[in-house]
């Protein structure tokens, strides 16, 4: 009997960061079980919310263990602070509760994410790790959600605070997005939690489509490329040629994109199954004509948050400085963007490099001229190509664990291209090459084509939809059996 309970605990109750390994049978079973219950009680908003809340907390506990206490502390403090901000009759009182809320959120984020990078913090780290409060999965995302909510209330963007604490806790802990986004704005997501009947067949069909699309992106493209080529380059760059360095330059952006957008599609799809809409994080980012345009298309919800809470208020306060104020706003925003990804020199340099290029685009905006829809000059196309090369180079840095690895790969790239080496590479890595081409083709297809494919799927019968999904998942399984990896953005 004890052995049975031990097995049950290890399988269903113990901390398991691999729960989100793609594909994860246990994740599918858990979501399927709670989804069937959700459909059964879909007419009762209270039962649905409570069911989702319990499952979301269970799900996060499985991933974070005792780190769930940080989530609960932030939820309680910010819920109460929001009530006090709304009720306070004085500016000083509102400011006090707002500062308290931000201090608690950032303190817990600092302890979890940045304390390990502080020299001489070994004693604190020992205690933090013992209680599971260091490197808490997902904390960057729900801290930003909570700060965004309290800030919107403090500024009057949200008129009234959320009165129902379980609803607010569900907003922070909503399981599809808690560990890697999207970072939902409170003013966009909280109202959905109060809608009486949000479950529809159309949303369910779209949800299944997005889940299948996300798993395909993750397993067939991102993981296959990483396992069969990219991981080898980043582990031992000294053993690869300049040609392979150049190939890496063009592969890395797509591998990171399909990994992260794959997770996002799964999150959006699972949310739709339960009747909720999350904002997409991507809009064909490599079709951008500049780095400014790229950041309107890449990790959209993070940039929305930084724009709302950092760039916009900072540049407004510095508006008398004109262009200098914009430059300061860009530097601060992208320094924080790099720091948000981790307390690593790699991420800080990555963020500042993007800031430098964006400043260059601000200063050359008139010279480059406006971009008319469907019409781009040769100079603008050239700038788009240069911008892509810059973005690709910074993704090499982004994926490197140290600056030294990034510099080694960079030195390989500068060695140049050899046709003979490329032909040998295509012979040895033919399957990888085919998947890379597939990735680029899919990325650059017109958005309208995706809409038509999705509408075709949604218009089929349940039987036909199930058949299409079964065939697709069989194909995915053939790849996933040998190449499943954790999602990259779970690290942040």
For each residue, the residues with C-beta under 8 A, 3 or more apart:
1: 4 5
2: 5 6
3: 6 7
4: 1 7 8
5: 1 2 8 9
6: 2 3 9 10
7: 3 4 10 11
8: 4 5 11 12 13
9: 5 6 12 13 14
10: 6 7 13 14
11: 7 8 14 26
12: 8 9
13: 8 9 10 62
14: 9 10 11 62
15: 61 62 63 64 65
16: 19 26 62 63
17: 20 63 137 486 490
18: 21 24 486
19: 16 24 26 27 59 62 63
20: 17 24 27 63 179 486 487 490
21: 18 24 484 485 486
22: 215 218 219 223 262 266 480 484 485 487
23: 27 28 215 219 476 477 480 484
24: 18 19 20 21 27 28
25: 28 29
26: 11 16 19 29 30
27: 19 20 23 24 30 31
28: 23 24 25 31 32
29: 25 26 32 33
30: 26 27 33 34 55 59
31: 27 28 34 35 270
32: 28 29 35 36
33: 29 30 36 37
34: 30 31 37 38 51 52 55
35: 31 32 38 39 273 274
36: 32 33 39 40
37: 33 34 40 41 51
38: 34 35 41 42 48 51 52 199 274
39: 35 36 42 199
40: 36 37
41: 37 38 44 47 48 51
42: 38 39 48 197 199 275
43: 197
44: 41 47 48
45: 48 49 194 195 196 197
46: 49 50
47: 41 44 50 51
48: 38 41 42 44 45 51 52 199 274
49: 45 46 52 53 166 167 170 193
50: 46 47 53 54 166
51: 34 37 38 41 47 48 54 55
52: 34 38 48 49 55 56 170 174 175 274
53: 49 50 56 57 166 169 170 173
54: 50 51 57 58
55: 30 34 51 52 58 59 175
56: 52 53 59 60 170 173 174 175 178
57: 53 54 60 61 68 169 173
58: 54 55 61 62
59: 19 30 55 56 62 63 175 178
60: 56 57 63 64 68 71 138 173 175 178 179
61: 15 57 58 64 65 68
62: 13 14 15 16 19 58 59
63: 15 16 17 19 20 59 60 137 138 179
64: 15 60 61 67 68 71 132 136 137 138
65: 15 61 68 132
66: 69 131 132 133
67: 64 70 71 112 132 133 136 137 139
68: 57 60 61 64 65 71 72
69: 66 72 73 132 133
70: 67 73 74 108 112 133 136 139
71: 60 64 67 68 74 75 139 142 172 173
72: 68 69 75 76 169
73: 69 70 76 77 104 108
74: 70 71 77 78 104 105 108 142 143 146 172
75: 71 72 78 79 146 165 168 169 172 173
76: 72 73 79 80 165
77: 73 74 80 81 100 101 104 105
78: 74 75 81 82 101 104 105 146 149 150 168
79: 75 76 82 83 161 162 165 168 169
80: 76 77 83 84
81: 77 78 84 85 97 98 100 101 150
82: 78 79 85 86 101 149 150 153 161 162
83: 79 80 86 87 161
84: 80 81 87 88 93 97
85: 81 82 88 94 97 98 101 150 153 154 161
86: 82 83 153 160 161
87: 83 84
88: 84 85 93 94 96 97
89: 93
90: 93 94
91: 94 95
92: 95 96
93: 84 88 89 90 96 97
94: 85 88 90 91 97 98 154
95: 91 92 98 99
96: 88 92 93 99 100
97: 81 84 85 88 93 94 100 101
98: 81 85 94 95 101 102 150 151 154
99: 95 96 102 103
100: 77 81 96 97 103 104
101: 77 78 81 82 85 97 98 104 105 146 147 150
102: 98 99 105 106 147 150 151
103: 99 100 106 107
104: 73 74 77 78 100 101 107 108
105: 74 77 78 101 102 108 109 143 146 147
106: 102 103 109 110 143 147
107: 103 104 110 111
108: 70 73 74 104 105 111 112 133 139 143
109: 105 106 112 113 114 139 140 143
110: 106 107 113 114 115
111: 107 108 114 115 124 128 133 134
112: 67 70 108 109 115 128 133 134 135 136 139
113: 109 110 116 135 136 139 140 342 343
114: 109 110 111 117 118 343
115: 110 111 112 118 121 124 125 128 134
116: 113 121 125 134 135 343
117: 114 343 344
118: 114 115 121
119:
120:
121: 115 116 118 124 125
122: 125 126
123: 126 127
124: 111 115 121 127 128
125: 115 116 121 122 128 129 134
126: 122 123 129 130
127: 123 124 130 131
128: 111 112 115 124 125 131 133 134
129: 125 126 132 133 134
130: 126 127
131: 66 127 128
132: 64 65 66 67 69 129 136
133: 66 67 69 70 108 111 112 128 129 136
134: 111 112 115 116 125 128 129
135: 112 113 116
136: 64 67 70 112 113 132 133 139
137: 17 63 64 67 179 490
138: 60 63 64 141 142 178 179 180 490
139: 67 70 71 108 109 112 113 136 142 143
140: 109 113 143 144 340 492
141: 138 144 145 177 178 179 180 181 183
142: 71 74 138 139 145 146 172 173 178
143: 74 105 106 108 109 139 140 146 147
144: 140 141 147 148 183 302 305 340
145: 141 142 148 149 171 172 183 184 186
146: 74 75 78 101 105 142 143 149 150 172
147: 101 102 105 106 143 144 150 151 309
148: 144 145 151 152 183 185 186 305 308 309
149: 78 82 145 146 152 153 158 162 168 171 186 190
150: 78 81 82 85 98 101 102 146 147 153 154
151: 98 102 147 148 154 155 157 308 309
152: 148 149 155 157 158 185 186 187 308
153: 82 85 86 149 150 156 157 158 161
154: 85 94 98 150 151
155: 151 152
156: 153 159
157: 151 152 153 187
158: 149 152 153 161 186 187
159: 156
160: 86 163
161: 79 82 83 85 86 153 158
162: 79 82 149 165 167 168 171 186 190
163: 160
164: 167 168
165: 75 76 79 162 168 169
166: 49 50 53 169 170
167: 49 162 164 170 171 190 193 194
168: 75 78 79 149 162 164 165 171 172 190
169: 53 57 72 75 79 165 166 172 173
170: 49 52 53 56 166 167 173 174 193
171: 145 149 162 167 168 174 184 186 189 190 193
172: 71 74 75 142 145 146 168 169 178
173: 53 56 57 60 71 75 142 169 170 178
174: 52 56 170 171 177 178 184 189 271 276
175: 52 55 56 59 60 178 270
176: 266 267 268 270 271 278
177: 141 174 180 181 182 183 184 267 271 278
178: 56 59 60 138 141 142 172 173 174 175
179: 20 60 63 137 138 141 490
180: 138 141 177 260 263 264 267 487 489 490 492
181: 141 177 264 267 281 299 301 302 489
182: 177 264 267 268 278 279 280 281 300 301
183: 141 144 145 148 177 301 302 304 305
184: 145 171 174 177 188 189 278 279 301
185: 148 152 188 189 279 304 308
186: 145 148 149 152 158 162 171 189 190
187: 152 157 158 190 191
188: 184 185 191 192 279
189: 171 174 184 185 186 192 193 276 278
190: 149 162 167 168 171 186 187 193 194
191: 187 188 194 195
192: 188 189 195 198 275 276 277
193: 49 167 170 171 189 190 276
194: 45 167 190 191
195: 45 191 192 198 275
196: 45
197: 42 43 45 275
198: 192 195 203 274 275 276
199: 38 39 42 48 203 204 274 275
200: 203 204 275
201: 204 205
202: 205 206 458
203: 198 199 200 206 207 272 273 275
204: 199 200 201 207 208 272 273
205: 201 202 208 209 457 458 465
206: 202 203 209 210 269 272 454 458
207: 203 204 210 211 268 269 270 271 272 273
208: 204 205 211 212 269 273 465 469
209: 205 206 212 213 269 454 457 458
210: 206 207 213 214 265 266 268 269 272
211: 207 208 214 215 265 266 269 270 273
212: 208 209 215 216 269 469 472 473 476
213: 209 210 216 217 262 265 269
214: 210 211 217 218 261 262 263 264 265 266 267 268 269
215: 22 23 211 212 218 219 262 266 473 476 480
216: 212 213 219 220 221 262 472 475 476
217: 213 214 220 221 222 258 259 261 262 265
218: 22 214 215 221 222 223 258 259 262 263 266 487
219: 22 23 215 216 222 223 224 262 476 479 480 483 484
220: 216 217 223 224 435 475 476 479
221: 216 217 218 224 225 254 255 258 262 435 438 439 442
222: 217 218 219 225 226 255 256 258 259 262 485
223: 22 218 219 220 226 227 259 479 480 483 484 485
224: 219 220 221 227 228 431 432 435 479 483
225: 221 222 228 229 230 251 254 255 258 432 435 436 439
226: 222 223 229 230 231 255 259 483 485
227: 223 224 231 482 483 485
228: 224 225 429 431 432 483
229: 225 226 232 233 251 429 432
230: 225 226 233 234 248 251 252 255 399
231: 226 227 234 235
232: 229 235 236 240
233: 229 230 236 237 240 244 245 248 409
234: 230 231 237 399 400 401 405 409
235: 231 232
236: 232 233 239 240
237: 233 234 240 245 405 408 409 412
238: 408
239: 236
240: 232 233 236 237 244 245 248 412
241: 244 245 412 415 418 421
242: 245 246 412 413 414 415 416 417 418 421
243: 246 247 416 417 418 421 422 425
244: 233 240 241 247 248 412 421 425
245: 233 237 240 241 242 248 249 409 410 411 412 413 415
246: 242 243 249 250 413 417
247: 243 244 250 251 422 425
248: 230 233 240 244 245 251 252 396 409 412 413
249: 245 246 252 389 392 393 396 413
250: 246 247 253 254 392 436
251: 225 229 230 247 248 254 255 436
252: 230 248 249 255 256 392 395 396 398 399
253: 250 256 257 286 388 391 392 395
254: 221 225 250 251 257 258 286 436 439 440 443
255: 221 222 225 226 230 251 252 258 259 399
256: 222 252 253 259 260 395 398 399 488
257: 253 254 260 261 282 285 286 443
258: 217 218 221 222 225 254 255 261 262 439
259: 217 218 222 223 226 255 256 262 263 487 488 489
260: 180 256 257 263 264 281 282 299 487 488 489
261: 214 217 257 258 264 265 281 282
262: 22 213 214 215 216 217 218 219 221 222 258 259 265 266 487
263: 180 214 218 259 260 266 267 487 489
264: 180 181 182 214 260 261 267 268 280 281 282
265: 210 211 213 214 217 261 262 268 269
266: 22 176 210 211 214 215 218 262 263 269 270
267: 176 177 180 181 182 214 263 264 270 271 278
268: 176 182 207 210 214 264 265 271 272 277 278 280
269: 206 207 208 209 210 211 212 213 214 265 266 272 273
270: 31 175 176 207 211 266 267 273 274
271: 174 176 177 207 267 268 274 276 277 278
272: 203 204 206 207 210 268 269 275 276 277
273: 35 203 204 207 208 211 269 270
274: 35 38 48 52 198 199 270 271
275: 42 192 195 197 198 199 200 203 272
276: 174 189 192 193 198 271 272
277: 192 268 271 272
278: 176 177 182 184 189 267 268 271
279: 182 184 185 188 300 301 304
280: 182 264 268 283 300
281: 181 182 260 261 264 298 299 300 301 302
282: 257 260 261 264 285 297 298 299 300
283: 280 296 297 300
284: 287 297 443 444 447
285: 257 282 288 294 297 298
286: 253 254 257 294 388 391 443 444
287: 284 297 443 444
288: 285 291 293 294 296 297 384 387 388
289: 293 371 376 380 381 383 384 387
290: 293 294 361 368 383 384 387
291: 288 294 295 354 357 358 361 387 390 391
292: 295 296 358 361
293: 288 289 290 296 297 387
294: 285 286 288 290 291 297 298 387 391
295: 291 292 298 303 354 358
296: 283 288 292 293 300 303
297: 282 283 284 285 287 288 293 294 300
298: 281 282 285 294 295 303
299: 181 260 281 282 302 303
300: 182 279 280 281 282 283 296 297 303 304
301: 181 182 183 184 279 281 304 305
302: 144 181 183 281 299 305 306 337 340
303: 295 296 298 299 300 306 307 337
304: 183 185 279 300 301 307 308
305: 144 148 183 301 302 308 309
306: 302 303 309 310 311 333 336 337
307: 303 304 310 311 312 333
308: 148 151 152 185 304 305 312
309: 147 148 151 305 306 312 313
310: 306 307 313 314 329 332 333 336
311: 306 307 314 315 329 330 332 333
312: 307 308 309 315 316
313: 309 310 316 317
314: 310 311 317 318 325 328 329 332 333
315: 311 312 318 319 325 326 328 329
316: 312 313 319
317: 313 314
318: 314 315 321 324 325 328 329
319: 315 316 322 325
320: 325
321: 318 324 325 328
322: 319 325 326
323: 326 327 362 363
324: 318 321 327 328
325: 314 315 318 319 320 321 322 328 329
326: 315 322 323 329 330 362
327: 323 324 330 331 359 362
328: 314 315 318 321 324 325 331 332
329: 310 311 314 315 318 325 326 332 333
330: 311 326 327 333 334 355 358 359 362
331: 327 328 334 335 352 355 359
332: 310 311 314 328 329 335 336
333: 306 307 310 311 314 329 330 336 337 355
334: 330 331 337 338 351 352 354 355 358
335: 331 332 338 339 348 351 352 355
336: 306 310 332 333 339 340 351
337: 302 303 306 333 334 340 341 351 354
338: 334 335 341 347 348 349 350 351 352
339: 335 336 342 343 347 348 351
340: 140 144 302 336 337 492
341: 337 338 344 347 350 351 398 492
342: 113 339 346 347 491 492
343: 113 114 116 117 339 347
344: 117 341 347 348
345: 348 349 403
346: 342 349 350 397 398 400 401 402 403 406
347: 338 339 341 342 343 344 350 351 398
348: 335 338 339 344 345 351 352
349: 338 345 346 352 353 397 403
350: 338 341 346 347 353 354 394 397 398
351: 334 335 336 337 338 339 341 347 348 354 355
352: 331 334 335 338 348 349 355 356
353: 349 350 356 357 390 394 397
354: 291 295 334 337 350 351 357 358 394
355: 330 331 333 334 335 351 352 358 359
356: 352 353 359 360
357: 291 353 354 360 361 387 390
358: 291 292 295 330 334 354 355 361 362
359: 327 330 331 355 356 362 363
360: 356 357 363 364
361: 290 291 292 357 358 364 365 368
362: 323 326 327 330 358 359 365
363: 323 359 360
364: 360 361 367 368
365: 361 362 368
366: 369
367: 364
368: 290 361 364 365 379 380 383
369: 366 377 379 380
370:
371: 289 375 376 380
372: 375 376
373:
374:
375: 371 372
376: 289 371 372 380 381 384
377: 369 380 381
378: 381 382
379: 368 369 382 383
380: 289 368 369 371 376 377 383 384
381: 289 376 377 378 384 385
382: 378 379 385 386
383: 289 290 368 379 380 386 387
384: 288 289 290 376 380 381 387 388
385: 381 382 388 389
386: 382 383 389 390
387: 288 289 290 291 293 294 357 383 384 390 391
388: 253 286 288 384 385 391 392
389: 249 385 386 392 393
390: 291 353 357 386 387 393 394
391: 253 286 291 294 387 388 394 395
392: 249 250 252 253 388 389 395 396
393: 249 389 390 396 397 410
394: 350 353 354 390 391 397 398
395: 252 253 256 391 392 398 399
396: 248 249 252 392 393 399 400 406 409 410
397: 346 349 350 353 393 394 400 403 406
398: 252 256 341 346 347 350 394 395
399: 230 234 252 255 256 395 396
400: 234 346 396 397 403 405 406 409
401: 234 346 405
402: 346 405 406
403: 345 346 349 397 400 406 407
404: 407 408
405: 234 237 400 401 402 408 409
406: 346 396 397 400 402 403 409 410
407: 403 404 410 411
408: 237 238 404 405 411 412
409: 233 234 237 245 248 396 400 405 406 412 413
410: 245 393 396 406 407 413 414
411: 245 407 408 414 415
412: 237 240 241 242 244 245 248 408 409 415
413: 242 245 246 248 249 409 410
414: 242 410 411
415: 241 242 245 411 412
416: 242 243
417: 242 243 246 421 422
418: 241 242 243 421 422
419: 422 423
420: 423 424
421: 241 242 243 244 417 418 424 425
422: 243 247 417 418 419 425 426
423: 419 420 426 427
424: 420 421 427 428
425: 243 244 247 421 422 428 429 433
426: 422 423 429 430 433
427: 423 424 430
428: 424 425
429: 228 229 425 426 432 433
430: 426 427 433 434
431: 224 228 434 435
432: 224 225 228 229 429 435 436
433: 425 426 429 430 436 437
434: 430 431 437 438
435: 220 221 224 225 431 432 438 439
436: 225 250 251 254 432 433 439 440
437: 433 434 440 441
438: 221 434 435 441 442
439: 221 225 254 258 435 436 442 443
440: 254 436 437 443 444
441: 437 438 444 445
442: 221 438 439 445
443: 254 257 284 286 287 439 440
444: 284 286 287 440 441
445: 441 442 449 450
446: 449 450
447: 284 450 451
448: 451 452
449: 445 446 452 453
450: 445 446 447 453 454
451: 447 448 454 455
452: 448 449 455 456
453: 449 450 456 457
454: 206 209 450 451 457 458
455: 451 452 458 459
456: 452 453 459 460
457: 205 209 453 454 460 465 468
458: 202 205 206 209 454 455
459: 455 456
460: 456 457 464 465 468
461: 464 465
462: 465 466
463: 466 467
464: 460 461 467 468
465: 205 208 457 460 461 462 468 469
466: 462 463 469 470
467: 463 464 470 471
468: 457 460 464 465 471 472
469: 208 212 465 466 472 473
470: 466 467 473 474
471: 467 468 474 475
472: 212 216 468 469 475 476
473: 212 215 469 470 476 477
474: 470 471 477 478
475: 216 220 471 472 478 479
476: 23 212 215 216 219 220 472 473 479 480
477: 23 473 474 480 481
478: 474 475 481
479: 219 220 223 224 475 476 482 483
480: 22 23 215 219 223 476 477 483 484
481: 477 478 484
482: 227 479
483: 219 223 224 226 227 228 479 480
484: 21 22 23 219 223 480 481
485: 21 22 222 223 226 227
486: 17 18 20 21 490
487: 20 22 180 218 259 260 262 263 490
488: 256 259 260 491
489: 180 181 259 260 263 492
490: 17 20 137 138 179 180 486 487
491: 342 488
492: 140 180 340 341 342 489
